[in-house]
Amino acid sequence: MELLQLYKITISFFIIFLLFHVQSVVSADPRYEACEPRNCGTGPNISYPFYIHGAGVDFCGQPGFKVLCEENKPIYSTTRGPYVVKDISYTNQTFRLVAAELDNAACLAPSHYFIFDDSSLRFLSNHADIQFFYGCNETFKLKLEKSSVPCASNSSYHSFVALVPNGVTMSVGEGCKSTIAVPINLDGDQSIQTITTVDYVELLKTGFTLEWPGDACGTICGESGGRCGYDNGVTVCFCPDGTHPESCKKGKSGRTTLIGKSGRTTLIAVVVASFVAFLVVSIIIWCLWRKYSINNYFIFCWKPTNKARRDVEAFLRNNSPISVRRYSYLGVKKMTNSFSERLGQGGYGSVYKGKLRDGRFVAVKVLNKLKGNGEEFINEVATISRTSHVNVVTLLGFCYQGRKRALIYEFMPNGSLEKFIFEENPESNYHNKLGWEMLFQISLGIARGLEYLHRGCNTRILHFDIKPHNILLDENFSPKISDFGLARVCSRDESIISKLSARGTAGYIAPEVFCRNFRGVSHKSDVYSYGMMVLEMVGGRKNINVGGHTSQIYFPHWIYKRIELNEELGLERIVDEEDQIRVKKMIMVSLWCIQTDPLNRPAMSEVIEMLEGNLDSLKVPPKPFLSSP
């Protein structure tokens, strides 16, 4: 195609483009029809300041009021999880939410608490908190009246719930592992009562109400026959005959007139915008002509992005997580104070400490490069954004801008488990802080997190890189599984996944992952890695210790012999019979987990039962067949 012909087409396009936009100024605004109130099949009608994301009507509401339609339900997302919108009062400017995990749930035991993403929202005056206390002993005491949560308790793990007055903060308390506060509404004439006289189940199902600040647009624009919207950072009024700043002001003919200063300004803006569009299209056509005629690039053209970048952008465009925010690189740089405080470094890149606008600290993992087609970056965003569990780290955001890539996680003050359990680490506080009770609870928490990944999600998530470095500890040393770069997602009924290239870290990889002579790869591969990691927690060192005594080079075989012969374990810091029981449970469970045949390994639900059960019921497993890797 000759260049002259290309420019003829361009000029024709420009004329059509200009006529269309001039006509759009003096004719009806299609956004008026688009912003008609609608619902998700059930629930309240959605209109300004709310809008339904993904329906092409993002201009119909304020940025902080995005609603998604999932399973015919309106979903409002925060950094702590999705909430179902039960009703909206546009007159009172309030909306009522119920956590999605509690909506129609059999067991009302929440795993996270609500956090404002928009600081302008506020609770109503009748707001109170229902506080759940998890992992308490039977002697747990509380100043307020409390009640047991049967569905979240067992013989050794007790859970309680209490109604907390507005403005009162309750700590975890002695004898409990964690606590979650959930906001609720009290009736107007209902005083603060004890949990024994308030049906907390009904209160949780009713949810809580938030109020948004006043906005005159809803009244002024609506009374003039228009519909409010949001355009270029300002609130506007979409009218049947065009867009107006505040309300639908009509001329004598009933249509918007362009006579006058504002009309001329609008027309000039349209002409200028059209001319700019003409120049851009001309440059694009010139670039294409240069490319296909002399196989070169014009000075103003950008080279096409590589396949990895296109794959990642396509995924982010089609599978954008509802609860994870996308940041610009400038935003990442600002939250980390220009990457001033580095927390760690690895082959993937570096981790920096950051701070969000709401004051929360975060860990920002900046990636050096994409591997393959960006698979690890895609896995990290796609996999972890599906999860919501107390023992799985929360992904709060990500950055993908050109060659700049970063992942933003909740901040874990105590870092990784690795620095606490290996005695050769000069910074290790292993002997000072992590006694056997703490190590046992950490191993139990990791097991619960893995069991959630394998069975608690709509899809099964296989991690493939369970090791101490990827277990993070919060301020209470509660463990959280992190780093999903190697993870695989499969359906819950898919027991064996297709063969894949060896993935993981030496010393933790299950035999079937790197050797085709064993059974297929499944969730039992994570069980093997878990077992190897817990054995390192017991031994206080790497399972393969080249500098050790010959008989202790491969710790799993050495400790198995002790168990088999019923000898003293020879481990430090065992101070009483309870410590002895905890250590033996961890060893026995780990040896079952590292069985060579995946069929002989327990599922993570069975691992939890063994750890919480009686030691006498545990049988000594067969000796693992493989020697040290």
C-alpha positions in Angstrom: 0.0 0.0 0.0 1.4 3.4 -1.0 2.0 6.1 1.5 -0.4 8.5 -0.3 -3.2 6.0 -0.1 -2.5 5.5 3.7 -2.8 9.3 4.2 -6.0 9.5 2.2 -7.5 6.9 4.6 -6.2 8.8 7.6 -7.7 12.1 6.4 -11.1 10.4 5.8 -10.9 8.9 9.3 -10.1 12.3 10.8 -13.1 13.9 9.1 -15.5 11.2 10.3 -13.9 11.4 13.8 -14.3 15.1 13.9 -18.0 15.1 12.7 -18.8 12.4 15.2 -17.4 14.2 18.2 -18.9 17.6 17.2 -22.3 15.9 16.8 -21.9 14.2 20.2 -21.5 17.7 21.8 -24.9 18.9 20.5 -26.7 15.5 20.8 -27.6 13.1 23.5 -24.8 11.8 25.8 -24.9 7.9 25.7 -23.6 7.9 29.3 -27.0 9.1 30.4 -28.6 5.8 29.3 -25.6 3.7 30.5 -25.9 5.1 34.1 -29.5 3.9 34.6 -29.7 2.1 38.0 -29.3 -1.7 37.7 -28.7 -4.6 40.0 -26.7 -7.9 40.0 -29.8 -10.1 39.7 -30.3 -9.9 43.5 -29.7 -7.2 46.0 -30.2 -3.4 45.8 -30.1 -1.3 42.7 -26.6 0.1 42.0 -26.4 3.8 41.1 -24.2 6.8 41.9 -21.8 6.9 43.9 -21.7 3.1 43.3 -21.0 1.5 39.9 -20.8 -2.1 38.6 -17.2 -2.8 37.6 -16.7 -4.7 34.4 -19.9 -3.6 32.8 -18.3 -0.7 31.0 -19.9 1.9 33.3 -17.0 2.9 35.6 -17.8 6.6 34.8 -21.2 6.2 36.6 -19.7 6.2 40.1 -16.9 7.4 42.4 -13.6 5.4 42.3 -13.9 4.1 45.9 -17.4 2.6 45.3 -16.7 -0.2 42.9 -19.2 -3.2 43.1 -18.7 -6.5 41.4 -21.4 -9.0 40.4 -20.5 -12.5 41.5 -23.0 -15.3 41.5 -25.8 -12.7 41.1 -24.6 -11.0 44.3 -23.3 -7.4 44.6 -19.7 -7.6 46.1 -17.9 -4.7 47.7 -14.1 -5.5 48.1 -11.6 -4.2 50.7 -8.0 -5.2 51.4 -9.3 -7.7 53.9 -11.7 -9.5 51.7 -15.0 -9.3 49.8 -18.3 -8.2 51.4 -21.9 -8.7 50.1 -23.9 -5.5 49.8 -27.2 -6.2 51.4 -29.0 -2.9 50.9 -28.2 0.7 50.1 -30.1 3.8 51.3 -29.4 6.7 48.9 -31.6 9.0 51.0 -29.6 8.4 54.2 -26.4 7.8 52.2 -25.7 4.4 54.0 -25.0 0.9 52.8 -25.0 -2.4 54.8 -22.3 -5.1 54.3 -22.0 -8.7 55.4 -18.6 -10.5 55.0 -18.8 -12.9 52.0 -17.3 -15.7 54.1 -20.2 -15.4 56.6 -23.0 -15.1 54.1 -25.0 -18.4 54.3 -22.0 -20.0 56.1 -22.6 -23.1 58.3 -20.0 -22.0 60.8 -19.9 -18.3 61.6 -16.2 -18.0 62.7 -14.7 -15.1 60.7 -11.0 -15.1 59.7 -10.4 -11.4 59.1 -11.7 -8.0 60.2 -13.0 -5.0 58.2 -10.6 -2.2 57.2 -11.6 1.0 55.5 -10.1 1.4 52.1 -11.7 4.8 51.8 -11.1 7.1 54.8 -14.2 9.1 54.1 -16.5 6.2 55.1 -17.6 5.9 58.7 -19.5 3.6 61.0 -22.9 4.7 62.4 -23.3 5.5 66.1 -24.9 2.2 66.8 -21.8 0.4 65.8 -20.3 -2.2 68.1 -17.8 -5.1 67.7 -18.2 -8.8 68.2 -14.8 -10.2 69.1 -13.7 -13.8 68.5 -10.9 -15.4 70.6 -9.3 -18.4 68.9 -7.1 -21.1 70.2 -7.8 -20.5 73.9 -7.3 -22.9 76.8 -10.2 -23.9 79.1 -9.1 -21.5 81.8 -9.3 -18.4 79.5 -10.8 -15.5 81.4 -12.3 -12.3 80.0 -13.7 -9.2 81.8 -16.8 -9.4 79.5 -19.3 -12.2 79.3 -18.3 -14.7 76.7 -19.8 -17.7 74.9 -18.2 -20.7 73.2 -18.1 -21.0 69.4 -18.8 -24.8 69.0 -18.0 -25.0 65.3 -14.6 -23.5 65.8 -13.6 -25.6 68.8 -12.4 -29.1 69.6 -10.9 -31.0 72.5 -7.7 -28.9 72.6 -8.6 -25.8 70.6 -11.3 -23.6 72.2 -12.9 -20.6 70.6 -15.0 -17.9 72.3 -17.0 -14.9 71.3 -17.9 -11.7 73.2 -19.8 -8.5 72.5 -17.5 -5.5 72.9 -18.8 -2.0 73.6 -18.0 0.8 71.1 -14.6 2.3 71.7 -13.3 -0.5 73.9 -10.3 -2.5 72.6 -9.7 -6.1 73.8 -6.3 -7.8 73.6 -5.9 -11.4 72.8 -5.6 -12.2 76.4 -3.6 -14.8 78.2 -4.3 -18.3 77.0 -5.4 -17.4 73.4 -3.6 -17.5 70.1 -5.4 -14.9 68.1 -8.4 -12.6 68.0 -10.7 -11.1 65.3 -13.0 -8.2 65.8 -16.1 -8.0 63.5 -18.2 -4.8 63.3 -22.0 -5.2 63.7 -25.1 -3.0 64.2 -27.2 -2.8 67.3 -30.8 -1.8 67.3 -31.6 1.8 68.0 -33.1 1.0 71.5 -30.7 -1.8 72.2 -28.1 -1.1 74.9 -24.7 -2.9 75.1 -25.5 -6.3 76.5 -23.6 -9.5 77.2 -23.1 -12.1 74.6 -25.5 -14.5 76.5 -28.4 -12.2 75.8 -27.6 -11.2 72.2 -27.8 -13.7 69.3 -24.4 -13.0 67.7 -25.2 -15.3 64.8 -28.1 -13.1 63.7 -26.0 -10.0 64.3 -23.2 -11.3 62.0 -25.7 -12.2 59.3 -27.3 -8.8 59.6 -23.8 -7.2 59.1 -22.9 -3.5 59.7 -23.7 -0.2 58.1 -21.4 2.4 56.7 -22.1 6.0 55.8 -20.6 8.0 53.0 -20.1 11.8 53.0 -22.7 14.1 51.5 -22.7 14.9 47.8 -24.9 17.6 46.4 -24.8 16.0 42.9 -27.3 13.3 43.8 -29.9 15.9 44.7 -29.3 18.8 42.2 -28.6 16.6 39.2 -31.4 14.1 39.9 -34.0 16.8 40.4 -33.1 18.3 37.0 -33.7 15.0 35.3 -30.0 13.9 35.0 -27.8 11.1 36.4 -24.6 11.7 38.3 -21.3 10.4 37.1 -17.6 10.9 37.4 -15.4 12.3 34.6 -11.7 13.3 34.7 -11.6 13.5 38.4 -14.8 15.6 38.9 -18.5 14.9 39.5 -20.6 15.7 36.5 -24.3 15.4 35.5 -25.2 13.2 32.5 -28.3 14.6 30.8 -30.5 13.3 27.9 -29.0 16.1 25.8 -25.4 16.1 26.9 -23.1 16.5 29.9 -23.3 19.4 32.4 -21.2 20.3 35.4 -24.0 20.4 37.9 -27.5 19.9 36.5 -29.4 19.6 33.2 -30.0 23.2 32.1 -32.0 23.2 28.9 -32.4 25.9 26.2 -35.7 27.0 24.8 -35.7 24.1 22.3 -35.2 21.6 25.0 -31.7 20.7 23.8 -28.3 22.0 24.9 -27.2 25.0 23.0 -23.6 25.8 22.0 -24.2 29.5 21.7 -22.1 31.4 24.1 -18.6 31.2 25.7 -19.0 27.7 27.3 -20.3 26.2 24.0 -17.5 27.7 22.0 -14.9 26.4 24.5 -16.4 22.9 24.2 -16.3 22.9 20.4 -12.7 24.2 20.4 -11.7 21.5 22.8 -13.3 18.9 20.5 -11.5 20.2 17.4 -8.1 20.3 19.2 -8.6 16.8 20.6 -9.5 15.6 17.1 -6.4 17.2 15.6 -4.2 15.5 18.2 -5.9 12.2 17.3 -5.2 12.8 13.7 -1.5 13.3 14.4 -1.3 10.1 16.5 -3.0 8.0 13.8 -0.7 9.5 11.2 2.4 8.5 13.1 1.0 5.0 13.7 0.3 4.5 10.0 3.7 5.9 9.1 5.4 3.4 11.6 3.5 0.5 10.1 4.4 1.5 6.6 8.1 1.8 7.6 8.0 -1.6 9.3 6.6 -3.5 6.4 8.4 -1.7 3.6 12.0 -1.6 4.9 11.8 -3.8 8.0 12.9 -1.0 10.3 11.4 1.2 13.0 10.7 4.9 12.6 12.3 7.1 15.3 8.9 7.8 16.9 7.8 4.2 17.0 8.1 1.8 20.0 9.2 -1.7 19.4 6.6 -4.3 20.1 6.6 -5.7 23.7 8.0 -9.2 24.1 5.8 -12.2 24.6 6.3 -12.4 28.3 5.1 -8.8 28.7 2.1 -9.3 26.5 1.1 -12.5 28.4 1.2 -10.8 31.7 -0.7 -7.7 30.5 -3.3 -10.0 29.0 -3.7 -11.9 32.3 -4.0 -8.7 34.4 -6.5 -7.3 31.9 -8.8 -10.4 31.9 -8.2 -11.7 35.5 -7.8 -8.6 37.6 -8.2 -9.7 41.3 -11.1 -7.9 43.0 -9.3 -7.3 46.3 -5.8 -6.4 45.0 -4.8 -2.9 44.0 -2.5 -2.1 41.0 0.1 0.6 41.8 2.3 2.6 39.5 6.0 2.4 39.9 6.0 5.9 41.2 3.5 4.9 43.9 5.8 1.9 44.9 8.8 4.2 45.1 6.9 6.7 47.2 5.6 4.0 49.7 9.1 2.6 50.2 10.7 6.1 50.6 12.7 5.5 47.4 13.6 1.9 48.5 15.5 3.2 51.6 15.0 0.2 53.9 15.8 -3.2 52.5 14.5 -6.2 54.4 16.1 -9.0 52.4 17.4 -10.2 49.1 17.2 -13.3 46.9 17.6 -14.6 43.4 14.2 -13.0 42.5 15.2 -9.5 43.6 14.9 -7.5 46.9 12.3 -6.9 49.6 11.8 -3.4 51.0 9.8 -2.0 53.9 7.0 0.3 52.9 4.1 2.2 54.3 0.6 2.8 52.8 -1.4 6.0 53.0 -3.5 4.6 55.8 -0.4 4.0 57.9 -0.1 0.2 57.5 3.4 -1.1 57.0 3.9 -3.4 54.0 6.7 -5.6 52.5 7.4 -4.7 48.8 9.1 -7.5 46.8 10.7 -5.9 43.7 11.4 -8.5 41.0 14.6 -8.4 38.9 13.3 -10.1 35.8 10.5 -12.3 34.5 11.2 -16.0 34.1 9.9 -17.8 31.1 6.7 -16.1 30.0 6.2 -14.2 33.3 4.8 -17.4 34.8 6.0 -16.7 38.4 4.7 -13.2 38.5 1.3 -14.3 37.1 1.2 -17.2 39.6 2.0 -14.9 42.5 -0.8 -12.5 41.7 -3.4 -15.0 40.5 -2.9 -17.6 43.2 -2.5 -15.6 46.4 -5.3 -13.2 45.5 -7.7 -16.2 45.6 -6.9 -16.8 49.3 -8.1 -15.5 52.6 -6.7 -17.4 55.6 -5.0 -16.5 58.9 -2.0 -18.7 57.9 -1.6 -17.4 54.4 0.1 -14.0 53.7 -2.2 -11.4 52.2 -1.3 -9.8 48.9 -2.4 -6.1 49.1 -1.2 -4.9 45.7 1.1 -5.2 42.7 3.0 -3.1 40.2 3.5 -4.0 36.5 4.8 -1.0 34.5 7.2 -1.6 31.7 10.1 -3.5 33.1 9.2 -2.6 36.7 7.4 -5.3 38.7 6.7 -5.5 42.4 4.4 -7.3 44.8 3.0 -5.6 48.0 2.3 -7.9 51.0 1.2 -7.3 54.5 4.3 -6.7 56.7 5.5 -9.5 58.9 7.6 -8.0 61.7 9.5 -11.2 62.6 10.6 -12.0 59.1 11.0 -15.6 57.9 11.1 -18.8 60.0 14.5 -19.6 58.6 16.4 -17.1 60.7 15.0 -18.5 63.9 15.5 -22.2 63.5 19.0 -22.7 62.1 21.7 -22.6 64.8 24.4 -21.7 62.3 22.6 -18.4 61.6 24.6 -15.8 63.7 21.4 -13.7 64.0 19.3 -16.6 65.2 17.1 -16.1 68.3 16.2 -19.8 68.1 17.3 -20.6 71.7 15.9 -17.4 73.2 12.4 -17.1 71.7 11.2 -20.2 70.0 10.6 -22.9 72.6 9.1 -26.2 71.8 5.5 -25.0 72.5 6.0 -22.1 70.0 7.6 -24.4 67.4 4.8 -26.9 67.8 2.1 -24.1 67.3 4.1 -22.8 64.2 4.1 -26.3 62.6 0.4 -26.6 63.4 -0.4 -23.2 61.9 1.5 -24.0 58.7 -0.4 -27.3 58.4 -3.7 -25.4 58.7 -2.6 -23.0 56.0 -1.6 -25.8 53.6 -4.9 -27.7 54.4 -6.8 -24.5 53.4 -4.8 -24.2 50.1 -5.5 -27.9 49.3 -9.2 -28.1 50.4 -10.5 -24.7 51.6 -10.5 -22.8 48.3 -12.8 -23.2 45.4 -9.8 -24.4 43.5 -6.9 -26.5 44.8 -3.6 -24.6 45.1 -0.4 -26.6 45.1 2.5 -24.5 46.5 5.6 -26.5 45.4 8.1 -24.5 47.5 7.3 -25.0 51.1 10.5 -24.3 53.1 11.5 -22.1 56.2 12.4 -19.2 54.0 8.8 -19.0 52.7 7.2 -19.1 56.1 6.7 -15.6 57.5 6.0 -14.8 61.2 3.8 -11.9 62.4 4.3 -10.0 65.7 2.8 -13.0 67.7 5.0 -15.5 65.8 1.9 -16.8 64.0 3.1 -18.4 60.7 1.9 -17.3 57.2 2.7 -19.2 54.0 4.2 -16.9 51.3 5.9 -16.9 47.9 3.5 -18.5 45.4 5.8 -18.0 42.4 5.9 -21.8 41.7 2.3 -22.6 42.6 -0.1 -24.4 40.4 -3.9 -24.1 40.5 -6.1 -27.0 39.6 -9.7 -28.2 40.2 -10.6 -29.7 43.6 -11.4 -33.0 42.1 -8.1 -33.2 40.2 -6.0 -35.6 42.2 -3.0 -35.9 39.8 -1.7 -33.0 37.7 0.3 -33.3 34.5 4.0 -33.7 34.7 5.9 -30.5 35.0 9.5 -29.4 35.1 11.2 -29.9 38.5 10.3 -27.0 40.7 11.1 -26.2 44.3 14.2 -26.1 46.4 16.7 -28.9 46.8 16.2 -30.8 50.1 12.4 -30.1 50.1 11.3 -31.4 46.6 9.2 -34.6 46.7 10.7 -37.5 44.7 7.8 -37.6 42.2 8.4 -34.0 41.1 11.9 -34.7 39.7 11.7 -38.4 38.9 9.2 -40.1 36.6 9.6 -43.5 38.2 7.4 -42.5 41.1 3.7 -41.8 41.2 2.1 -38.6 39.7 2.5 -35.1 41.2 -0.3 -34.1 43.5 -1.0 -32.2 46.7 1.0 -34.9 48.5 4.2 -33.2 47.1 3.5 -30.2 49.4 3.1 -32.7 52.3 6.6 -34.1 51.6 8.1 -30.5 51.7 6.2 -29.8 54.9 7.6 -32.9 56.5 11.2 -32.0 55.5 10.7 -28.5 56.9 9.3 -29.6 60.3 12.3 -32.0 60.7 14.6 -29.0 60.3 12.6 -27.2 62.9 13.2 -30.1 65.2 16.9 -30.5 64.5 17.6 -26.8 64.5 19.7 -27.1 61.3 19.5 -28.1 57.6 18.7 -31.8 57.1 21.9 -32.2 55.1 24.7 -30.9 57.3 28.0 -31.5 55.6 30.0 -30.2 58.5 28.4 -32.6 61.0 29.4 -35.9 62.3 29.1 -38.7 59.7 26.3 -40.5 61.5 24.4 -37.2 61.6 24.8 -36.0 58.1 21.2 -36.8 57.0 19.1 -35.8 60.0 15.9 -37.7 59.0 17.6 -41.1 59.0 19.5 -40.2 62.2 16.2 -39.2 64.1 14.3 -42.1 62.6 16.8 -44.5 64.2 16.3 -42.9 67.6 12.5 -43.2 67.3 12.8 -46.8 66.0 15.0 -47.9 68.9 13.0 -45.8 71.4 16.3 -44.0 72.4 16.6 -40.5 74.0 16.1 -37.9 71.3 19.3 -36.1 72.2 17.7 -32.7 71.4 18.2 -29.5 73.4 15.7 -27.4 75.5 13.3 -30.3 76.3 12.4 -29.2 79.8 9.4 -31.3 80.7 7.1 -34.1 79.6 4.9 -31.8 77.5 7.9 -30.7 75.5 8.8 -34.4 75.0 5.3 -35.1 73.7 5.3 -32.1 71.3 8.7 -33.0 69.9 7.8 -36.7 69.3 4.5 -35.7 67.6 6.4 -33.3 65.2 9.0 -36.1 64.4 6.4 -38.9 63.9 4.2 -36.7 61.7 7.2 -35.5 59.7 8.4 -39.0 59.0 5.0 -40.0 57.8 5.0 -36.9 55.5 8.3 -37.8 53.8 7.3 -41.3 52.8 8.7 -42.1 49.3 5.3 -43.3 48.0 2.8 -40.4 47.9 0.0 -42.8 48.8 1.6 -43.5 52.2 1.7 -39.8 53.1 -1.2 -38.3 55.0 -3.3 -35.4 53.7 -2.8 -32.1 55.5 -6.2 -32.6 57.3 -4.8 -35.9 58.7 -1.6 -34.1 59.7 -3.6 -31.6 61.8 -5.5 -34.5 63.4 -2.3 -36.2 64.3 -0.7 -33.1 65.8 -3.8 -32.3 67.8 -4.4 -35.9 68.8 -2.9 -38.4 71.3 0.7 -39.4 70.9 -0.1 -43.0 71.8 -2.3 -43.3 68.7 0.6 -42.5 66.4 2.4 -45.5 64.8 6.0 -45.5 63.8 6.1 -45.1 60.0 8.2 -47.2 57.7 11.7 -45.9 57.2 11.9 -43.5 54.2 13.4 -45.4 51.3 15.6 -42.6 49.7 19.0 -41.6 51.1 19.9 -38.0 51.3 19.4 -36.0 48.1 
